[in-house]
Amino acid sequence: MGAELNLLPISKWFNNIELDYLLIAGPCSAESQLQMIETAQAIHEVKRVTVFRAGIWKPRTRPGSFEGVGAVGLPWLQEVKNKFGLLTATEVATPEHIKQAIYHGVDILWIGARTTANPFSIQALADALIGVDIPVLIKNPVNPDIQLWVGALERINKAGITKLGVVHRGFFPFEKTELRNIPKWEIAIELKEMFPELPMICDPSHISGNSEFVPFIAQKALDLNMNGLMIESHINPSVALSDAKQQLSPTELLKLFDELIFRRTATNGNSSDKFIDKLREKIDLIDIQMLDLLAQRMDIISDIGKYKQQNNMSILQLRRWQNIIKSRIAYGEKVGLKKDFVKKILQIVHKESINKQSDLYQHRKPFNK
């Protein structure tokens, strides 16, 4: 478990604004005043969006790519806020970014994946945020290192930021994939388990890398009880100066929100909820039985390990393990379980069995000389 964080729920982030979901939309980059105003006006008409986002400073992998217009774009965000009543958000990567964004009335700051991966950069931002009361969202680091993510949260929270949330934007794929970044939902879920009160929103645009996949990723995030979405939207994505393929037009954004299913996060005590509660009780009982059976299995493993030790047998019996894999997978498929699922469970159990037997070997008495 991680250290406790001092957090405020999203509903307490802004006065007179009730937020069940934090829905953020806007262009990847601020490119021109006209582009910003036209995009913001179209997004404002979508109604559901509360926060308008735009990258003012764009960290790019190589020089020569469009790296944002810089501070000249901050007054454009102010204009969006004044004209359409939308809250505004932008990415910050240096203390100077924070200073200028706050001076121009930006409502939410977010820290990008590359910055999250660098504790020195995070600490510099944390120091710059001391005494500042502003919501801060932290994107997951580029690589799937949950401790870097937790460390960034702890540093920013320690600086006094209680309006703190995270953005799940996926992780760099080392293998070829249709998506720009691998979701690795299990890491986001693990972080949520560590900090249940931590607001978590999803960035389907960066996970997808292609507007075609954004609806699927967005719905998956909502199904996993995330607290909102950050979606890139441009008035004319085909001419966007950065990440053109993953941006939706405002018309596509409206269609997306109309089709998404926003789930209830808890039961209300009605009859249908009582039905699901009964099913959950059955699951709880089955889980307890599974744990009891696993404990019994490990007791038998200990007896096997003692016998192997006494008879100078190797811990790993490869033929036996191969037979287990083959027979258990075959049985699992008969009862409706997927092959990969059964294999993963067996591998986890086998690893623990090997560790348990290894512990017995390490504690044996040394040979007499």
C-alpha positions as CSV (number, residue, x, y, z in Angstrom):
1,M,0.0,0.0,0.0
2,G,1.2,3.6,-0.6
3,A,1.2,6.4,1.8
4,E,-2.1,8.2,2.4
5,L,-2.9,11.2,0.3
6,N,-4.8,14.2,1.5
7,L,-7.4,14.6,-1.3
8,L,-10.5,16.6,-2.2
9,P,-13.2,14.9,-4.4
10,I,-13.8,16.5,-7.8
11,S,-17.1,17.8,-6.6
12,K,-15.2,20.2,-4.2
13,W,-12.6,21.4,-6.8
14,F,-14.7,24.4,-8.0
15,N,-17.2,26.6,-6.3
16,N,-20.8,26.5,-7.7
17,I,-19.9,23.7,-10.2
18,E,-21.2,20.2,-9.5
19,L,-19.1,17.6,-11.3
20,D,-20.0,13.9,-11.4
21,Y,-17.6,13.3,-14.3
22,L,-14.7,15.5,-15.3
23,L,-15.1,15.8,-19.1
24,I,-12.2,17.6,-20.8
25,A,-11.9,18.3,-24.5
26,G,-9.9,20.5,-26.8
27,P,-7.1,20.5,-29.3
28,C,-3.8,18.8,-28.8
29,S,-2.1,22.1,-29.4
30,A,-3.0,25.7,-29.4
31,E,-2.2,26.7,-32.9
32,S,-3.9,30.1,-33.5
33,Q,-6.4,32.4,-31.9
34,L,-9.0,31.6,-34.6
35,Q,-8.5,27.8,-34.2
36,M,-8.9,28.1,-30.4
37,I,-12.1,30.2,-30.6
38,E,-13.7,28.1,-33.3
39,T,-12.9,24.9,-31.6
40,A,-14.1,26.2,-28.2
41,Q,-17.3,27.5,-29.6
42,A,-18.1,24.1,-31.2
43,I,-17.2,22.2,-28.1
44,H,-19.3,24.6,-25.9
45,E,-22.3,23.6,-28.0
46,V,-21.6,19.9,-27.1
47,K,-22.8,20.9,-23.6
48,R,-21.4,18.0,-21.6
49,V,-17.8,19.4,-21.7
50,T,-16.8,21.4,-18.6
51,V,-13.1,21.9,-19.3
52,F,-11.4,23.1,-22.4
53,R,-7.8,21.8,-22.9
54,A,-5.0,22.9,-25.2
55,G,-1.3,22.3,-25.2
56,I,0.5,25.6,-24.9
57,W,4.0,24.0,-24.6
58,K,4.4,20.7,-26.4
59,P,7.3,18.4,-25.4
60,R,8.3,16.6,-28.6
61,T,10.7,13.7,-29.0
62,R,12.8,15.4,-31.7
63,P,13.5,19.1,-32.4
64,G,11.9,20.5,-35.5
65,S,8.4,19.2,-34.7
66,F,5.7,21.8,-33.7
67,E,6.5,22.4,-30.0
68,G,3.5,24.7,-29.3
69,V,3.1,28.5,-29.6
70,G,4.3,29.1,-26.0
71,A,3.0,31.7,-23.6
72,V,1.5,33.7,-26.5
73,G,-1.4,31.2,-26.5
74,L,-2.3,31.7,-22.8
75,P,-4.5,34.8,-23.6
76,W,-6.4,32.7,-26.1
77,L,-7.3,30.3,-23.2
78,Q,-8.4,33.3,-21.2
79,E,-10.6,34.4,-24.1
80,V,-12.1,30.9,-24.3
81,K,-12.9,31.1,-20.6
82,N,-14.5,34.5,-20.8
83,K,-16.5,33.9,-24.0
84,F,-17.9,30.4,-23.3
85,G,-17.6,29.9,-19.5
86,L,-15.5,26.8,-19.9
87,L,-12.8,26.0,-17.4
88,T,-9.4,25.8,-19.0
89,A,-6.5,23.3,-18.7
90,T,-3.0,23.0,-20.0
91,E,0.2,21.0,-19.5
92,V,3.1,22.3,-17.5
93,A,6.6,21.0,-17.4
94,T,8.6,23.7,-15.7
95,P,8.1,26.1,-12.8
96,E,8.0,29.0,-15.3
97,H,5.1,27.2,-17.1
98,I,3.2,27.1,-13.7
99,K,3.9,30.7,-13.0
100,Q,2.6,31.9,-16.4
101,A,-0.4,29.6,-16.5
102,I,-1.6,30.7,-13.1
103,Y,-1.0,34.4,-14.0
104,H,-3.3,33.9,-17.0
105,G,-6.0,32.3,-15.0
106,V,-5.7,28.6,-16.2
107,D,-8.0,26.5,-14.0
108,I,-6.4,23.1,-14.1
109,L,-2.8,22.1,-14.7
110,W,-1.7,18.7,-15.9
111,I,1.7,17.1,-15.8
112,G,2.7,15.0,-18.8
113,A,3.9,11.4,-19.0
114,R,7.5,12.4,-19.8
115,T,7.7,14.7,-16.8
116,T,6.1,12.2,-14.5
117,A,9.0,9.8,-15.3
118,N,11.5,12.3,-13.9
119,P,11.5,12.8,-10.1
120,F,13.8,15.8,-10.3
121,S,11.3,17.5,-12.6
122,I,8.4,16.6,-10.4
123,Q,10.1,17.9,-7.3
124,A,10.8,21.2,-9.1
125,L,7.1,21.5,-10.0
126,A,6.1,20.6,-6.5
127,D,8.3,23.4,-5.1
128,A,6.7,25.8,-7.5
129,L,3.2,24.8,-6.4
130,I,3.7,25.4,-2.7
131,G,1.1,27.9,-1.5
132,V,-1.0,27.5,-4.7
133,D,-4.6,26.3,-4.7
134,I,-5.2,24.7,-8.1
135,P,-6.3,21.3,-9.4
136,V,-3.4,19.3,-10.7
137,L,-3.7,16.1,-12.9
138,I,-0.7,13.8,-13.2
139,K,-0.5,11.5,-16.2
140,N,1.0,8.1,-15.8
141,P,4.7,7.8,-16.7
142,V,5.7,6.7,-20.2
143,N,6.8,3.3,-18.9
144,P,4.6,1.0,-16.7
145,D,6.3,1.9,-13.4
146,I,3.5,2.5,-10.8
147,Q,6.0,3.6,-8.2
148,L,7.0,6.6,-10.4
149,W,3.3,7.5,-10.6
150,V,2.9,7.2,-6.9
151,G,6.0,9.2,-6.2
152,A,4.8,12.0,-8.3
153,L,1.5,12.0,-6.5
154,E,3.2,12.1,-3.1
155,R,5.5,14.9,-4.1
156,I,2.7,17.1,-5.4
157,N,0.4,16.3,-2.5
158,K,3.2,17.1,0.0
159,A,3.4,20.5,-1.6
160,G,-0.1,21.2,-0.4
161,I,-2.1,20.3,-3.6
162,T,-5.3,18.5,-2.4
163,K,-7.2,19.0,-5.6
164,L,-5.2,16.2,-7.1
165,G,-6.1,13.6,-9.7
166,V,-4.4,11.3,-12.3
167,V,-4.8,10.7,-16.0
168,H,-4.5,7.2,-17.4
169,R,-3.0,7.7,-20.9
170,G,-1.4,4.3,-21.5
171,F,2.2,3.1,-21.7
172,F,4.8,3.0,-24.4
173,P,4.5,-0.2,-26.4
174,F,7.7,-2.2,-26.9
175,E,5.9,-4.5,-29.3
176,K,3.9,-3.6,-32.4
177,T,0.2,-2.7,-31.6
178,E,-2.7,-1.0,-33.3
179,L,-2.9,1.4,-30.4
180,R,-0.5,4.2,-29.8
181,N,0.0,3.2,-26.2
182,I,-0.9,0.0,-24.3
183,P,-3.7,0.6,-21.8
184,K,-2.4,-1.8,-19.1
185,W,-5.7,-1.3,-17.3
186,E,-4.4,-3.4,-14.4
187,I,-1.9,-0.7,-13.4
188,A,-4.6,2.0,-13.3
189,I,-6.8,-0.4,-11.2
190,E,-3.9,-1.1,-8.9
191,L,-3.4,2.6,-8.3
192,K,-7.1,3.1,-7.6
193,E,-6.9,0.2,-5.1
194,M,-4.0,2.0,-3.4
195,F,-5.8,5.3,-3.3
196,P,-9.6,4.7,-3.5
197,E,-10.5,8.4,-3.2
198,L,-8.1,9.5,-5.9
199,P,-9.9,10.9,-9.0
200,M,-8.8,9.1,-12.1
201,I,-9.7,10.1,-15.6
202,C,-8.8,8.5,-18.9
203,D,-7.1,9.9,-22.0
204,P,-8.5,7.7,-24.8
205,S,-6.8,9.9,-27.4
206,H,-3.3,9.1,-26.4
207,I,-4.1,5.4,-25.7
208,S,-5.7,5.1,-29.2
209,G,-3.4,7.2,-31.4
210,N,-6.3,6.9,-33.9
211,S,-9.7,8.5,-33.6
212,E,-11.3,5.2,-34.7
213,F,-10.4,3.6,-31.4
214,V,-11.4,6.4,-29.1
215,P,-15.0,5.4,-28.5
216,F,-14.0,1.8,-27.5
217,I,-11.3,3.0,-25.1
218,A,-13.5,5.7,-23.6
219,Q,-16.3,3.3,-22.9
220,K,-13.9,0.8,-21.3
221,A,-12.7,3.6,-19.0
222,L,-16.2,4.4,-17.9
223,D,-17.0,0.7,-17.4
224,L,-13.9,0.6,-15.1
225,N,-15.4,3.4,-12.9
226,M,-13.1,6.2,-14.0
227,N,-14.1,9.7,-13.0
228,G,-13.9,11.3,-16.4
229,L,-12.3,11.6,-19.9
230,M,-9.8,13.9,-21.5
231,I,-10.4,13.8,-25.3
232,E,-8.6,15.7,-28.0
233,S,-10.9,17.6,-30.3
234,H,-9.9,20.0,-33.1
235,I,-12.2,22.1,-35.3
236,N,-10.5,20.5,-38.4
237,P,-8.3,17.5,-37.3
238,S,-7.0,17.0,-40.8
239,V,-4.9,20.2,-40.6
240,A,-3.8,19.9,-37.0
241,L,-0.1,20.6,-36.4
242,S,0.2,17.8,-33.9
243,D,-1.4,14.4,-33.3
244,A,-3.9,14.9,-36.2
245,K,-4.9,11.2,-36.4
246,Q,-6.2,10.9,-32.8
247,Q,-8.3,14.1,-32.6
248,L,-12.0,14.2,-33.0
249,S,-14.0,17.0,-34.7
250,P,-16.5,18.6,-32.3
251,T,-19.3,16.9,-34.3
252,E,-17.6,13.5,-33.7
253,L,-17.2,14.4,-30.0
254,L,-20.9,15.1,-29.7
255,K,-21.7,11.8,-31.3
256,L,-19.3,10.0,-28.9
257,F,-20.9,11.5,-25.8
258,D,-24.4,10.7,-27.1
259,E,-23.4,7.0,-27.5
260,L,-21.3,6.5,-24.3
261,I,-22.9,4.8,-21.4
262,F,-22.1,6.5,-18.1
263,R,-22.4,3.9,-15.4
264,R,-23.6,4.2,-11.8
265,T,-20.7,3.8,-9.4
266,A,-22.7,2.2,-6.6
267,T,-26.0,0.4,-6.0
268,N,-29.0,2.3,-4.8
269,G,-30.7,-0.4,-2.7
270,N,-33.6,-1.1,-5.2
271,S,-34.7,-4.6,-6.1
272,S,-32.4,-5.0,-9.0
273,D,-29.5,-4.0,-6.8
274,K,-30.5,-6.5,-4.2
275,F,-30.3,-9.2,-6.9
276,I,-26.7,-8.2,-7.8
277,D,-25.8,-8.1,-4.0
278,K,-26.9,-11.7,-3.7
279,L,-24.7,-12.7,-6.6
280,R,-21.8,-10.9,-5.0
281,E,-22.4,-12.8,-1.8
282,K,-22.0,-16.0,-3.8
283,I,-18.8,-14.7,-5.3
284,D,-17.5,-13.8,-1.8
285,L,-18.2,-17.4,-0.7
286,I,-16.5,-18.9,-3.7
287,D,-13.4,-16.7,-3.2
288,I,-13.1,-17.9,0.4
289,Q,-13.4,-21.5,-0.8
290,M,-10.7,-20.8,-3.5
291,L,-8.3,-19.4,-0.9
292,D,-9.0,-22.3,1.5
293,L,-8.2,-24.8,-1.3
294,L,-5.0,-22.9,-2.3
295,A,-3.9,-23.0,1.4
296,Q,-4.5,-26.8,1.4
297,R,-2.5,-27.1,-1.9
298,M,0.4,-25.2,-0.4
299,D,0.4,-27.5,2.7
300,I,0.7,-30.5,0.3
301,I,3.4,-28.6,-1.6
302,S,5.4,-28.3,1.7
303,D,5.1,-32.1,2.3
304,I,6.3,-32.7,-1.3
305,G,9.2,-30.3,-0.8
306,K,10.3,-32.1,2.4
307,Y,10.2,-35.4,0.6
308,K,12.3,-34.1,-2.3
309,Q,14.8,-32.6,0.1
310,Q,15.2,-35.8,2.0
311,N,15.6,-37.9,-1.1
312,N,17.9,-35.4,-2.9
313,M,15.4,-34.6,-5.7
314,S,15.4,-31.4,-7.8
315,I,12.6,-28.9,-7.0
316,L,11.5,-28.5,-10.6
317,Q,10.0,-31.6,-12.1
318,L,9.6,-30.5,-15.7
319,R,7.6,-33.5,-17.0
320,R,5.2,-33.2,-14.1
321,W,4.7,-29.5,-14.7
322,Q,4.1,-30.0,-18.5
323,N,1.5,-32.6,-17.7
324,I,-0.2,-30.2,-15.2
325,I,-0.4,-27.5,-17.8
326,K,-1.8,-29.8,-20.5
327,S,-4.4,-31.5,-18.4
328,R,-5.6,-28.4,-16.4
329,I,-6.0,-26.3,-19.6
330,A,-7.9,-29.1,-21.2
331,Y,-10.3,-29.4,-18.2
332,G,-10.6,-25.6,-18.0
333,E,-11.7,-25.4,-21.6
334,K,-14.3,-28.1,-20.9
335,V,-15.8,-25.9,-18.2
336,G,-15.8,-22.7,-20.2
337,L,-12.5,-21.1,-19.2
338,K,-10.1,-19.5,-21.6
339,K,-6.8,-21.2,-22.2
340,D,-4.7,-18.1,-21.5
341,F,-6.6,-17.4,-18.3
342,V,-6.0,-20.9,-16.9
343,K,-2.4,-20.8,-17.9
344,K,-1.8,-17.6,-16.1
345,I,-3.4,-18.9,-12.9
346,L,-1.3,-22.1,-13.1
347,Q,1.9,-20.1,-13.6
348,I,1.2,-18.0,-10.6
349,V,0.5,-21.0,-8.4
350,H,3.5,-22.9,-9.7
351,K,5.8,-20.0,-9.1
352,E,4.6,-19.8,-5.4
353,S,5.0,-23.6,-5.2
354,I,8.6,-23.4,-6.4
355,N,9.3,-20.5,-3.9
356,K,7.8,-22.5,-1.0
357,Q,10.0,-25.6,-1.8
358,S,13.1,-23.4,-2.3
359,D,12.6,-21.9,1.2
360,L,12.7,-25.4,2.6
361,Y,16.0,-26.2,0.8
362,Q,17.6,-22.9,2.0
363,H,16.8,-23.8,5.6
364,R,18.3,-27.3,5.5
365,K,21.3,-28.0,7.7
366,P,24.7,-27.7,6.1
367,F,26.6,-30.9,5.2
368,N,29.0,-32.1,7.9
369,K,32.6,-31.9,6.9
